Amino acid sequence: MLDAADHRAIAVARALAMDAVESAGSGHPGTALALAPVAHLLFQRHIRHDPADAAWEGRDRFVLSCGHASILQYTQLHLTGYGLEVDDLRGFRQLGSLTPGHPELGHTTGVEMTTGPLGQGVATAVGMAMALKRDEGRFTGGADSAPAVPVPARTVWVVCSDGDLQEGISYEAGALAGRHGLDNLVVVWDDNSIQIEGSTDLTTREDTAARFAAQGWFVQTVGLGADGDIDTDALDGALSTARAHEGRPSLIVLKSQIAWPAPNAVNTPASHGAPLGAAEVAATKALLGVAEEPFTVPADVLEHTRRALVRGAGLHRAWDEALAEWTAAHPGLAAARERAIRPVDAAEAADALPVFEPGAEIAPRDASGQVIQALAEALPRLWGGSADLGDSNRTTIKSGGSFLPASEDGLSGRNIHWGVREHAMAAALNGIAIVGYDTPFAGTFLVFSDYERPSLRLASLMGLPVVHVWSHDSVALGADGPTHQPVEHLASLRAMPGLSVVRPADAAETAAAWLSALARSNAGSAGATGRPGPVGLVLARQALPVLPTPTEAVREGVARGAYVVAGAEETADVVLLASGSEVALALAGRAELAGRGIAARVVSVPCKDWFAEQDAAYRDAVLPPSVRARVVVEAASVFGWHDLIGDAGRAVTIDGFGLSASASDAMTAMGMTRDAVVAAALESLDAAGSR
C-alpha cells in the first residue's frame, strides 16, 4: 500500500508534467496526469533498475509505447536520479534539450527505445522479451556438474494506450508473444476510452481483453478507485501477480480517467494533446495540494523518490552476485554464453565466408543462404528467420532448430518462425537488437518491405544493427506478376536516412555485402567500419554469373559502395552504372559498344549510401568528372540516380509496374535489354558532346 509520501510524490509528478507542457506551449498532459501513479509504482517498486547505471546488464526494460506522453517518463527519470534535472524538464520539447517530444534512444539516459508511432513500442518490446528469454534459458542444462539454473531473469514493462492496441501491428505482436509464452513481458494498457476525435466508442466495440486472452495472454483488470483516480493498491497487486505469472505474457487492463484530477479537463479529448492553460493548472494544483510555483520539487519528495538509487544498488548487487554464482557453477555454459553474446569480429566473419568461383552461375539469394550457413557456424549471435518465406529467402539456419518456448525446449533454436507478420517481425527485430546480445536478421520479398517501413524508419533513427534479407528483387521474379514485382522500392528505401540498401551483383558481392553489414553492426569492435545501422540486402532470385574480380577487391568495393568491375585501365568514353542483376547486362552492353569502337567503363553500385560516404578522390576515381556520358542500368525506378549520372546521363530503368510472364520475357518486355543499354549510351554520348 502506498503511503502519504508516495501520494505526495505522485502529486508532484503530476504538477511537473503540467508545468512542462505549459512551459513548452505544446505536449500531451492528459495521459501524464492520469498515469502518474502507474509510473511511480513501476519506477519505485516493480521495475528492477539502477538509476546510477542505466546500462546495467541485469536491469528490466521499460517501454513507453504511448510516446506522446513522454513527460510521464521524464518526470520519473528526474525523480529517481537518472541525471535529468529540473532545468531539463523546463526545456521540454525545445531545441537541444534532453527532453524531446517523444523519447529517443541514445539521447536521454534511461530511455530504452525511440517511441512515438503507436503500436511500435508494444511490438518492439516483444522482441526485447524474446531476446532476454533466449539469454536466460538457452544456457541451462547439461554438462556441468551443478544443477542447471537459468541466467537471472529480467522483465520488459510496457505502458500503452488505446491507439497502440488499435494499430494492426499490436495484433501481430500479441499473437507472437502469446505463441512464445513470453512471461517476462508485462503490458499495462491505459483503457481511458478517450482519443483525439472523442470516445473510443466511435471507433471500436472490440473486447480487447478477450482478444489478448485468445492470443494466449494472462489478463487482469484494474478498475478505478472510489475517488476516480487509479486504484493504486489494486494495480500494485496486479503488477506483482503479472511478474510472478509463468507461461504467458501479461496484460493489465487499467481503467483511468484522462487528465484526472483536472476539474475541467478530465475525460476530455482536448486534454490529450494540448496544454491545459494556466487557470486549469492552478486549479489542479490546488486540488493536489502542491505549490503553484512551476517546477517545484520539495526536498522531502526528492529524498523519498531518490530512494530508488538505494533500491537499485541493492538489486544491481544481487543480480550480479547471482550471475557470478551461476558462472562459477556452470563454467562451460558461462564460456558458451560469453562467446555467443560477444560483438561480431569482422575478421572472424571474413574467414568464415564461402568463396565463389568466377563464372559459376548462382542466384544471390542462394549465395546468401550459403553465407548464412557459414556465418551461423562462426557467429553464435546470428539469429533470425523469415515471414513464412524461409525457403524462398534462403534464411533458414539448417543446423539451428526452431526458436520456441522453454516448455517446448526451444530457447536454443536459431530460426524464428514469424508467420506472415512483416509488421511485427521488423519491430521485434529492433527489440532484439536493442537488447544487444544478438545480431538479428529477417527475410521477406522486397515488395513486402512496405509492411516493414515504420519499423525500418525507427531502426534507422536508433541506428540499430539489424539485417533485412529482401529477395525477389525485380520484375525478373517472373510470373507472379506486378503485385509481387518491386519497382519503386529501391528508390523509396534509399531515401530513408540511415538505412543502407545493398543490391549485390553476384554471389561474391552477396558475401561481401553480408561482411560489410556485420562489420558495421558493432561500432568499436574489431574490424568495424562505417556507422552502425540497419542494412537491407536486396537479392535476385535468378542465377547470375560470378564476375572474375578478385575476392579482396570485391569486398573492398562493396564496402565502399561502388567500384569499377570493367574498364578501369582504359580511358572511358562512357560510364555504365548498375546494381544487382543489371551489372551483367551492363557488361553485355560494354562488349557491344567495344565492337563499335566505344570504350565503356562498368561500375557496380551495390550501395549508393556507402559510396556517398567515400572521399571525393575515391568517388572521382570511380566516376571521372570528365566523363559526362553516363548510363544507369537498373530494373527499378530511375528516381534517385540523377546525382550520379548528371545532365547528360541516360537511364535504362523501369518506371511503370511489371507484368506476369517468365523472368526473361518480363525483363525484355520492360526494356531491360543489351540493345537498350547500347542505345542509351549512344544518346548520352551525343548529349555530352563526346562523339
Solvent accessible surface area in square Angstrom, and as a share of the most:
residue,aa,sasa,rsa
1,M,175,0.78
2,L,10,0.05
3,D,74,0.38
4,A,85,0.66
5,A,41,0.32
6,D,9,0.05
7,H,92,0.41
8,R,96,0.35
9,A,0,0.00
10,I,5,0.03
11,A,10,0.08
12,V,2,0.01
13,A,3,0.02
14,R,8,0.03
15,A,6,0.05
16,L,1,0.00
17,A,2,0.01
18,M,2,0.01
19,D,8,0.04
20,A,0,0.00
21,V,0,0.00
22,E,55,0.25
23,S,65,0.42
24,A,21,0.16
25,G,50,0.48
26,S,42,0.27
27,G,2,0.02
28,H,33,0.15
29,P,1,0.00
30,G,0,0.00
31,T,5,0.03
32,A,1,0.01
33,L,0,0.00
34,A,2,0.02
35,L,1,0.00
36,A,2,0.02
37,P,1,0.01
38,V,1,0.00
39,A,2,0.02
40,H,1,0.01
41,L,0,0.00
42,L,1,0.00
43,F,7,0.03
44,Q,22,0.10
45,R,86,0.31
46,H,14,0.06
47,I,4,0.02
48,R,66,0.24
49,H,7,0.03
50,D,9,0.04
51,P,7,0.05
52,A,83,0.65
53,D,55,0.28
54,A,30,0.23
55,A,80,0.62
56,W,9,0.03
57,E,58,0.26
58,G,1,0.01
59,R,34,0.12
60,D,3,0.01
61,R,6,0.02
62,F,11,0.05
63,V,1,0.01
64,L,3,0.01
65,S,0,0.00
66,C,0,0.00
67,G,0,0.00
68,H,16,0.07
69,A,0,0.00
70,S,0,0.00
71,I,1,0.00
72,L,6,0.03
73,Q,5,0.02
74,Y,0,0.00
75,T,3,0.02
76,Q,2,0.01
77,L,1,0.00
78,H,5,0.02
79,L,1,0.00
80,T,0,0.00
81,G,16,0.15
82,Y,26,0.10
83,G,53,0.51
84,L,6,0.03
85,E,90,0.40
86,V,36,0.21
87,D,103,0.53
88,D,29,0.15
89,L,0,0.00
90,R,115,0.42
91,G,17,0.17
92,F,1,0.00
93,R,76,0.28
94,Q,89,0.40
95,L,188,0.94
96,G,71,0.69
97,S,19,0.12
98,L,75,0.37
99,T,0,0.00
100,P,19,0.12
101,G,19,0.18
102,H,67,0.30
103,P,1,0.01
104,E,67,0.30
105,L,54,0.27
106,G,81,0.78
107,H,72,0.32
108,T,4,0.02
109,T,80,0.46
110,G,20,0.19
111,V,10,0.06
112,E,18,0.08
113,M,4,0.02
114,T,14,0.08
115,T,4,0.02
116,G,16,0.15
117,P,65,0.41
118,L,57,0.28
119,G,0,0.00
120,Q,7,0.03
121,G,0,0.00
122,V,1,0.01
123,A,0,0.00
124,T,0,0.00
125,A,0,0.00
126,V,1,0.00
127,G,0,0.00
128,M,0,0.00
129,A,0,0.00
130,M,0,0.00
131,A,0,0.00
132,L,0,0.00
133,K,33,0.14
134,R,3,0.01
135,D,1,0.00
136,E,9,0.04
137,G,17,0.17
138,R,37,0.14
139,F,15,0.06
140,T,44,0.25
141,G,33,0.32
142,G,71,0.68
143,A,106,0.82
144,D,30,0.16
145,S,122,0.79
146,A,32,0.25
147,P,115,0.72
148,A,47,0.37
149,V,77,0.44
150,P,76,0.48
151,V,0,0.00
152,P,26,0.17
153,A,58,0.45
154,R,0,0.00
155,T,8,0.05
156,V,0,0.00
157,W,1,0.00
158,V,1,0.00
159,V,1,0.01
160,C,0,0.00
161,S,15,0.09
162,D,14,0.07
163,G,13,0.13
164,D,0,0.00
165,L,5,0.03
166,Q,68,0.30
167,E,81,0.36
168,G,45,0.43
169,I,15,0.08
170,S,0,0.00
171,Y,86,0.33
172,E,34,0.15
173,A,1,0.01
174,G,0,0.00
175,A,23,0.18
176,L,1,0.01
177,A,0,0.00
178,G,14,0.14
179,R,117,0.43
180,H,8,0.04
181,G,15,0.15
182,L,1,0.01
183,D,30,0.15
184,N,8,0.04
185,L,1,0.00
186,V,0,0.00
187,V,1,0.01
188,V,2,0.01
189,W,21,0.08
190,D,2,0.01
191,D,21,0.11
192,N,15,0.07
193,S,42,0.27
194,I,26,0.13
195,Q,40,0.18
196,I,122,0.62
197,E,152,0.68
198,G,11,0.10
199,S,49,0.31
200,T,16,0.09
201,D,73,0.38
202,L,131,0.65
203,T,84,0.49
204,T,51,0.29
205,R,206,0.75
206,E,74,0.33
207,D,92,0.47
208,T,17,0.10
209,A,29,0.22
210,A,51,0.40
211,R,29,0.10
212,F,1,0.01
213,A,52,0.41
214,A,91,0.70
215,Q,41,0.18
216,G,25,0.24
217,W,2,0.01
218,F,41,0.17
219,V,39,0.23
220,Q,33,0.15
221,T,94,0.54
222,V,4,0.03
223,G,34,0.33
224,L,74,0.37
225,G,19,0.19
226,A,122,0.94
227,D,100,0.52
228,G,14,0.13
229,D,18,0.09
230,I,9,0.05
231,D,45,0.23
232,T,15,0.09
233,D,63,0.33
234,A,44,0.34
235,L,0,0.00
236,D,21,0.11
237,G,38,0.37
238,A,8,0.06
239,L,0,0.00
240,S,58,0.37
241,T,62,0.36
242,A,1,0.00
243,R,60,0.22
244,A,74,0.58
245,H,42,0.19
246,E,145,0.65
247,G,46,0.44
248,R,99,0.36
249,P,0,0.00
250,S,1,0.01
251,L,0,0.00
252,I,0,0.00
253,V,9,0.05
254,L,0,0.00
255,K,66,0.28
256,S,6,0.04
257,Q,36,0.16
258,I,1,0.00
259,A,0,0.00
260,W,48,0.17
261,P,16,0.10
262,A,0,0.00
263,P,62,0.39
264,N,118,0.61
265,A,11,0.09
266,V,42,0.24
267,N,67,0.34
268,T,41,0.24
269,P,48,0.30
270,A,75,0.58
271,S,3,0.02
272,H,28,0.13
273,G,39,0.37
274,A,43,0.33
275,P,48,0.30
276,L,28,0.14
277,G,30,0.29
278,A,83,0.65
279,A,86,0.67
280,E,17,0.08
281,V,12,0.07
282,A,34,0.27
283,A,39,0.30
284,T,0,0.00
285,K,4,0.02
286,A,79,0.61
287,L,115,0.57
288,L,33,0.16
289,G,58,0.56
290,V,26,0.15
291,A,49,0.38
292,E,120,0.54
293,E,122,0.55
294,P,66,0.41
295,F,17,0.07
296,T,49,0.28
297,V,29,0.17
298,P,33,0.21
299,A,84,0.65
300,D,78,0.41
301,V,3,0.02
302,L,48,0.24
303,E,131,0.59
304,H,17,0.08
305,T,1,0.00
306,R,62,0.23
307,R,137,0.50
308,A,1,0.01
309,L,58,0.29
310,V,116,0.67
311,R,65,0.24
312,G,0,0.00
313,A,45,0.35
314,G,23,0.22
315,L,45,0.22
316,H,36,0.16
317,R,141,0.51
318,A,57,0.44
319,W,20,0.07
320,D,59,0.31
321,E,93,0.42
322,A,38,0.30
323,L,29,0.14
324,A,60,0.47
325,E,119,0.53
326,W,7,0.03
327,T,57,0.33
328,A,82,0.63
329,A,41,0.32
330,H,1,0.01
331,P,84,0.53
332,G,44,0.42
333,L,32,0.16
334,A,14,0.11
335,A,61,0.47
336,A,47,0.36
337,R,18,0.06
338,E,122,0.55
339,R,99,0.36
340,A,3,0.03
341,I,35,0.18
342,R,106,0.39
343,P,75,0.47
344,V,3,0.02
345,D,46,0.24
346,A,10,0.08
347,A,63,0.48
348,E,51,0.23
349,A,0,0.00
350,A,22,0.17
351,D,126,0.65
352,A,28,0.22
353,L,11,0.06
354,P,35,0.22
355,V,98,0.56
356,F,25,0.11
357,E,122,0.55
358,P,78,0.49
359,G,54,0.52
360,A,47,0.36
361,E,121,0.54
362,I,26,0.13
363,A,3,0.03
364,P,0,0.00
365,R,27,0.10
366,D,43,0.22
367,A,0,0.00
368,S,0,0.00
369,G,8,0.08
370,Q,84,0.37
371,V,0,0.00
372,I,0,0.00
373,Q,44,0.19
374,A,26,0.20
375,L,0,0.00
376,A,2,0.02
377,E,119,0.53
378,A,18,0.14
379,L,8,0.04
380,P,29,0.18
381,R,15,0.05
382,L,1,0.00
383,W,0,0.00
384,G,0,0.00
385,G,4,0.04
386,S,8,0.05
387,A,2,0.02
388,D,102,0.53
389,L,38,0.19
390,G,19,0.18
391,D,122,0.63
392,S,30,0.19
393,N,0,0.00
394,R,81,0.30
395,T,1,0.00
396,T,59,0.34
397,I,2,0.01
398,K,172,0.73
399,S,88,0.57
400,G,10,0.10
401,G,45,0.43
402,S,40,0.26
403,F,2,0.01
404,L,45,0.22
405,P,13,0.08
406,A,65,0.50
407,S,109,0.70
408,E,83,0.37
409,D,132,0.68
410,G,5,0.05
411,L,11,0.06
412,S,71,0.46
413,G,4,0.04
414,R,37,0.14
415,N,11,0.06
416,I,2,0.01
417,H,108,0.48
418,W,0,0.00
419,G,25,0.24
420,V,110,0.63
421,R,64,0.24
422,E,12,0.05
423,H,60,0.27
424,A,1,0.01
425,M,0,0.00
426,A,1,0.01
427,A,0,0.00
428,A,1,0.00
429,L,0,0.00
430,N,1,0.01
431,G,0,0.00
432,I,0,0.00
433,A,9,0.07
434,I,27,0.14
435,V,13,0.08
436,G,35,0.34
437,Y,16,0.06
438,D,3,0.02
439,T,3,0.02
440,P,0,0.00
441,F,0,0.00
442,A,0,0.00
443,G,0,0.00
444,T,0,0.00
445,F,18,0.08
446,L,1,0.00
447,V,18,0.10
448,F,46,0.19
449,S,0,0.00
450,D,69,0.36
451,Y,104,0.40
452,E,0,0.00
453,R,63,0.23
454,P,62,0.39
455,S,2,0.01
456,L,0,0.00
457,R,143,0.52
458,L,4,0.02
459,A,0,0.00
460,S,16,0.10
461,L,111,0.55
462,M,22,0.10
463,G,24,0.23
464,L,9,0.04
465,P,31,0.19
466,V,1,0.00
467,V,2,0.01
468,H,1,0.01
469,V,0,0.00
470,W,1,0.00
471,S,0,0.00
472,H,11,0.05
473,D,4,0.02
474,S,0,0.00
475,V,0,0.00
476,A,2,0.02
477,L,9,0.05
478,G,2,0.02
479,A,71,0.55
480,D,90,0.47
481,G,1,0.01
482,P,57,0.36
483,T,103,0.60
484,H,54,0.24
485,Q,4,0.02
486,P,3,0.02
487,V,8,0.04
488,E,79,0.36
489,H,5,0.02
490,L,4,0.02
491,A,12,0.10
492,S,42,0.27
493,L,0,0.00
494,R,33,0.12
495,A,71,0.55
496,M,17,0.08
497,P,116,0.73
498,G,23,0.22
499,L,0,0.00
500,S,5,0.03
501,V,3,0.02
502,V,0,0.00
503,R,1,0.00
504,P,2,0.01
505,A,6,0.05
506,D,2,0.01
507,A,0,0.00
508,A,20,0.15
509,E,1,0.00
510,T,0,0.00
511,A,4,0.03
512,A,1,0.01
513,A,0,0.00
514,W,0,0.00
515,L,23,0.12
516,S,7,0.05
517,A,3,0.02
518,L,1,0.01
519,A,9,0.07
520,R,14,0.05
521,S,8,0.05
522,N,28,0.14
523,A,72,0.56
524,G,82,0.79
525,S,26,0.17
526,A,59,0.46
527,G,46,0.44
528,A,32,0.25
529,T,74,0.43
530,G,50,0.48
531,R,96,0.35
532,P,51,0.32
533,G,9,0.09
534,P,0,0.00
535,V,3,0.01
536,G,0,0.00
537,L,0,0.00
538,V,0,0.00
539,L,0,0.00
540,A,2,0.02
541,R,89,0.33
542,Q,42,0.19
543,A,57,0.44
544,L,13,0.07
545,P,49,0.31
546,V,5,0.03
547,L,18,0.09
548,P,110,0.69
549,T,27,0.16
550,P,95,0.60
551,T,51,0.30
552,E,120,0.54
553,A,42,0.33
554,V,5,0.03
555,R,38,0.14
556,E,99,0.44
557,G,2,0.02
558,V,0,0.00
559,A,39,0.30
560,R,73,0.26
561,G,0,0.00
562,A,1,0.01
563,Y,14,0.05
564,V,31,0.18
565,V,29,0.17
566,A,18,0.14
567,G,11,0.10
568,A,53,0.41
569,E,171,0.77
570,E,72,0.32
571,T,124,0.72
572,A,11,0.09
573,D,59,0.31
574,V,0,0.00
575,V,0,0.00
576,L,0,0.00
577,L,1,0.00
578,A,0,0.00
579,S,0,0.00
580,G,1,0.01
581,S,8,0.05
582,E,0,0.00
583,V,1,0.00
584,A,32,0.25
585,L,30,0.15
586,A,0,0.00
587,L,45,0.22
588,A,40,0.31
589,G,0,0.00
590,R,62,0.23
591,A,69,0.53
592,E,52,0.23
593,L,0,0.00
594,A,62,0.48
595,G,72,0.69
596,R,135,0.49
597,G,68,0.65
598,I,23,0.11
599,A,23,0.18
600,A,1,0.01
601,R,21,0.08
602,V,0,0.00
603,V,0,0.00
604,S,0,0.00
605,V,1,0.00
606,P,0,0.00
607,C,1,0.00
608,K,31,0.13
609,D,38,0.20
610,W,0,0.00
611,F,4,0.02
612,A,70,0.54
613,E,74,0.33
614,Q,30,0.13
615,D,91,0.47
616,A,55,0.43
617,A,77,0.60
618,Y,43,0.16
619,R,83,0.30
620,D,65,0.34
621,A,66,0.51
622,V,6,0.03
623,L,11,0.05
624,P,29,0.18
625,P,86,0.54
626,S,100,0.64
627,V,16,0.09
628,R,105,0.38
629,A,1,0.00
630,R,30,0.11
631,V,0,0.00
632,V,0,0.00
633,V,0,0.00
634,E,0,0.00
635,A,1,0.01
636,A,3,0.02
637,S,16,0.11
638,V,28,0.16
639,F,144,0.60
640,G,39,0.38
641,W,1,0.00
642,H,107,0.48
643,D,108,0.56
644,L,25,0.12
645,I,4,0.02
646,G,38,0.37
647,D,119,0.62
648,A,2,0.01
649,G,10,0.10
650,R,80,0.29
651,A,43,0.33
652,V,10,0.06
653,T,23,0.14
654,I,4,0.02
655,D,99,0.51
656,G,35,0.34
657,F,153,0.64
658,G,11,0.11
659,L,61,0.30
660,S,76,0.49
661,A,26,0.20
662,S,58,0.37
663,A,32,0.25
664,S,79,0.51
665,D,85,0.44
666,A,0,0.00
667,M,28,0.12
668,T,86,0.50
669,A,66,0.51
670,M,42,0.19
671,G,32,0.30
672,M,9,0.04
673,T,40,0.23
674,R,112,0.41
675,D,94,0.49
676,A,30,0.24
677,V,0,0.00
678,V,6,0.03
679,A,51,0.40
680,A,9,0.07
681,A,0,0.00
682,L,29,0.14
683,E,93,0.42
684,S,0,0.00
685,L,3,0.01
686,D,78,0.40
687,A,44,0.34
688,A,17,0.13
689,G,65,0.62
690,S,63,0.40
691,R,166,0.60
